[in-house]
Amino acid sequence: MKNRCRKKKDEEKMKKKVGAKKLISMKKNTNERKKRKENWKNGRDTKSLEVERGRRDIINMMI
């Protein structure tokens, strides 16, 4: 509960300093950055899995 209250107070202070429209755009930008990071990490993991599958297939064919 404390964190939520603190977050609301911080947002109110930022609205006063920066302005409501600017604050909304800042939030959107941070959310987009987070999504990009998650997508990048997910993409990296899938590539490595695909490579491992390919190696397994080659080894199975040799046997």
Beta strands, then each sheet from edge to edge (+ up, - down):
end
